[in-house]
Amino acid sequence: MKIIYMGTPEFAVPILESIYNAGYDISLVITQKDKPKGRGKKVQYTPVKVKALELGLEVYQPEIINDNESINIIRKINPDIIVVAAYGQLLKRELLNIPKYGCINVHASLLPKFRGAAPINWAIINGESITGITIMKMEEGLDTGDMIMKCEVEIIDDDDYLSMHNKLANIGSRLIVKTMEDILNNNVSYTPQDSTNSTYAPMIYKNTGKIDWSKSGKDIYNLVRGLKPWPIAHTDYNGENIKIHNVEYLIKQNDELNGLICKVDKEGIYVSVNDGYIIIKELQFPGKKVLTVKQYLAGNRINEGVILK
């Protein structure tokens, strides 16, 4: 089976490795353009490109995957199947129709819930207790294609974006190989999605992490977890934008103003919310390292009575 693989971020790396280790012929790896990152704005390869080169695979990085050049390159390869995992561009019908067995996508949610770019983040932010992986046959809509295989994964209280990302990437890497075996053996069934139950998981931006202190402690707790390690939840303390890396929440009757710093000790910063307190455990001031509250208080002060905004 001749394969073209499309993927870009870390999530797509173990899936590529799994296909490679299963012995499939990966004729081409397609990934997004390299982008400048960090303070120095040094151009960095995408994670999938790094792994593909390590494996000795050919890499192609088009600006637009649906332009004539890209489609002609893919037609010449004439793949049996295209496997996609978090590539970052929608594929049009002309491209989708090229492979003999179609295009198969590894999506990090239990479709039709959380269609879109950031399903892991939004599952946690929205307080879901279960998410998972769906393998689907792609069509032109956004994650609307028929489902082939699913696997549920529990989201526990200690999970954040990174831990769920790693769990789901590993599961996806196993499921895609099983799916490809089943396709080759003509042992697959395709289940249409019920679009009436669909939800949307839009792109995550830095301002997604702005904490609204009028929300419940549970909602704020989930926001912090869902945006760790990027872009990190944040709030305004005396005009400084501080990042909040880790919190606990305490349900308790509370008549204080939302966002009010009520108590500060080595255990954390107690901030009033409408159903109790958020206890900030780790924070980061602009240009500084991530510190526990205990570490920060060793040489600095957090003032009680300040309202976070």
Secondary structure, DSSP 8 states (H G I E B T S, - for coil): -EEEEEE-SGGGHHHHHHHHHTT-EEEEEE----EEETTTTEEE--HHHHHHHHTT--EE--S-TTSHHHHHHHHHH--SEEEEES-SS---HHHHTSSTT-EEEEESSSTTTTEES-HHHHHHHTT-SEEEEEEEE--SSTT-S-EEEEEEEE--TT--HHHHHHHHHHHHHHHHHHHHHHHHTT----B---GGG--EE----GGGGB--TTS-HHHHHHHHHHTTTTT-EEEEETTEEEEEEEEEEEE----S-TTBEEEEETTEEEEEETTEEEEEEEEE-TTS--EEHHHHHTT----TT-B--
